[in-house]
Each structure stands twice: as structure tokens, then as C-alpha cells.
Amino acid sequence: MNFSSSWVVYALGSALFAALTAVFGKLGVMGLNSNLATFIRTLVILAVIAGILSLRHEWQKPSGIAASSWLFLILSGIATGLSWLCYYRALQLGPVSKVAPVDKLSVAIAIVLGLLFLGEQLSWPLALGGLLIVAGSIVIIAF
């Protein structure tokens, strides 16, 4: 495994922050409507990303963004919002130690969608890793 590849570093950062998201989210949603908690989280994300864009001078005119990018980013935003709403409700109802791993079934689903719609290639390590994620989720749900 090449840890010097930038995508690996960012993917590991994503995993770390996702884990913190689960723990902080579980604590934050206690005694609060899960939809309101998701809204508050979204406002914080909006402020943080706007700050990063401003500090890095990365804003650009909306008219310079391709229509296809707009479409897929809007669809991604809708999917993200629905995912977060489900995730926070699941955290409200269940233990973080079960909710977070089952949520990671998204990895196995993303592998399948990448194969079907993006023309990505299946390898034995990818297939085995995806199957292990599915098996782990089944174990977590069933027991």
C-alpha cells in the first residue's frame, strides 16, 4: 500500500473524521430532533467550507460551472442530505458502535455502482474487501 499517494492520505483523513462525526453526532443528537441536528450540522459545514474557499481564494462564478457538473452536484447534495437524515436518526435510535459500521455498507454499494455506471474494473482485492464489508455488516446487524 502506497501511503504517499495523496488520495490515500485524504481517504484516511475522511475515515478519521467520519469516526469523529459518529461519536460527536451521537452526543449531539441526544435530546434533540434528529432533523434539527442535521440542519445545525449542515450550517456548520457550510460555514467551514465557505471559510476554506475564502482563505484559499477558490471561489468561482457559477456561470463558469458546466451544466452536467451542476446536475450531478445537485443530485449528490440530495443524496448526501438524505443520507445524513437517515444517519442521524439511526444514531438517535441505535448505538454508534453498530450504526457507523453498518453505514459503511455505502463502501460496498459504491464499489458496485462504480463497476456498473463508471466502468471501473473489479479486482480480487476489491471484490474480497467489498464482500468482507457486507459480511461484517451482516454480523453487526444480526448479533
C-alpha positions as CSV (number, residue, x, y, z in Angstrom):
1,M,0.0,0.0,0.0
2,N,1.4,3.4,-1.0
3,F,0.6,5.8,1.8
4,S,2.4,8.6,-0.1
5,S,-0.4,8.8,-2.6
6,S,-2.4,11.9,-1.9
7,W,-5.8,10.1,-2.3
8,V,-4.8,7.6,0.4
9,V,-3.9,10.4,2.9
10,Y,-7.2,12.1,2.2
11,A,-9.2,8.8,2.4
12,L,-7.6,8.1,5.8
13,G,-8.5,11.6,6.9
14,S,-12.0,11.0,5.7
15,A,-12.2,7.8,7.8
16,L,-10.9,9.6,10.9
17,F,-13.3,12.5,10.6
18,A,-16.2,10.2,9.8
19,A,-15.5,8.3,13.0
20,L,-15.4,11.6,15.0
21,T,-18.6,12.6,13.2
22,A,-20.3,9.4,14.5
23,V,-19.2,10.0,18.1
24,F,-19.9,13.7,18.2
25,G,-23.2,13.2,16.3
26,K,-24.4,10.6,18.8
27,L,-23.6,13.0,21.7
28,G,-25.2,16.0,19.9
29,V,-28.4,14.3,18.9
30,M,-29.3,13.2,22.4
31,G,-32.5,15.0,23.4
32,L,-32.8,16.8,20.1
33,N,-34.8,16.2,17.0
34,S,-32.5,14.3,14.5
35,N,-33.7,16.5,11.6
36,L,-32.8,19.7,13.5
37,A,-29.5,18.2,14.5
38,T,-28.8,17.5,10.8
39,F,-29.7,21.1,9.9
40,I,-27.3,22.5,12.5
41,R,-24.6,20.2,11.3
42,T,-25.2,21.4,7.7
43,L,-24.9,25.1,8.7
44,V,-21.6,24.4,10.4
45,I,-20.3,22.5,7.3
46,L,-21.5,25.4,5.1
47,A,-19.6,27.9,7.2
48,V,-16.4,25.8,7.4
49,I,-16.3,25.2,3.6
50,A,-17.1,28.9,2.8
51,G,-14.2,29.8,5.1
52,I,-11.8,27.4,3.4
53,L,-12.9,28.6,-0.1
54,S,-12.3,32.2,1.0
55,L,-8.9,31.6,2.6
56,R,-7.7,29.7,-0.5
57,H,-9.3,32.1,-2.9
58,E,-11.1,29.3,-4.7
59,W,-14.5,30.9,-5.3
60,Q,-15.6,31.0,-9.0
61,K,-18.6,32.3,-10.9
62,P,-21.5,29.9,-11.0
63,S,-21.8,30.6,-14.8
64,G,-18.4,29.0,-15.3
65,I,-19.5,25.6,-14.0
66,A,-20.7,23.1,-16.6
67,A,-24.4,22.2,-16.6
68,S,-23.5,18.5,-16.1
69,S,-21.5,19.4,-13.0
70,W,-24.4,21.3,-11.6
71,L,-26.8,18.4,-12.2
72,F,-24.5,15.8,-10.6
73,L,-23.6,18.0,-7.7
74,I,-27.3,18.8,-7.0
75,L,-28.0,15.0,-7.1
76,S,-25.1,14.4,-4.9
77,G,-26.3,17.0,-2.5
78,I,-29.8,15.5,-2.3
79,A,-28.2,12.0,-1.7
80,T,-26.0,13.5,1.0
81,G,-28.8,15.2,2.7
82,L,-31.0,12.1,2.7
83,S,-28.0,10.0,3.9
84,W,-27.4,12.4,6.8
85,L,-31.0,12.5,7.8
86,C,-31.1,8.7,7.9
87,Y,-27.7,8.6,9.7
88,Y,-28.7,11.0,12.5
89,R,-32.0,9.2,13.0
90,A,-30.1,5.9,13.2
91,L,-27.7,7.4,15.7
92,Q,-30.6,8.6,17.8
93,L,-32.1,5.1,17.8
94,G,-29.1,2.8,18.0
95,P,-25.5,2.6,19.3
96,V,-22.8,4.3,17.4
97,S,-20.7,1.1,17.5
98,K,-23.4,-0.5,15.3
99,V,-24.7,2.4,13.3
100,A,-21.3,3.6,12.0
101,P,-20.1,0.3,10.7
102,V,-23.4,-0.5,9.0
103,D,-23.4,2.9,7.4
104,K,-20.1,1.9,5.8
105,L,-22.1,-0.6,3.6
106,S,-22.0,2.5,1.4
107,V,-18.5,1.4,0.5
108,A,-19.6,-1.9,-0.9
109,I,-22.6,-0.2,-2.7
110,A,-20.2,2.4,-4.1
111,I,-18.0,-0.4,-5.5
112,V,-20.9,-2.0,-7.3
113,L,-22.1,1.4,-8.6
114,G,-18.6,2.2,-9.8
115,L,-18.5,-1.0,-11.7
116,L,-22.0,-0.6,-13.2
117,F,-22.0,3.1,-14.1
118,L,-18.4,4.3,-14.1
119,G,-16.7,1.4,-15.9
120,E,-14.4,0.7,-13.1
121,Q,-12.7,-2.7,-13.1
122,L,-13.2,-5.4,-10.5
123,S,-10.2,-7.0,-8.9
124,W,-9.9,-9.8,-6.4
125,P,-8.8,-7.5,-3.6
126,L,-11.7,-5.1,-4.4
127,A,-14.2,-7.9,-4.5
128,L,-12.9,-9.5,-1.3
129,G,-12.8,-6.2,0.5
130,G,-16.4,-5.4,-0.5
131,L,-17.6,-8.9,0.5
132,L,-15.9,-8.6,3.9
133,I,-17.7,-5.2,4.5
134,V,-21.0,-6.8,3.6
135,A,-20.2,-9.8,5.9
136,G,-19.2,-7.6,8.7
137,S,-22.4,-5.5,8.4
138,I,-24.5,-8.7,8.5
139,V,-22.7,-9.9,11.6
140,I,-23.2,-6.5,13.3
141,I,-26.9,-6.3,12.4
142,A,-27.7,-10.0,13.2
143,F,-25.9,-10.2,16.5
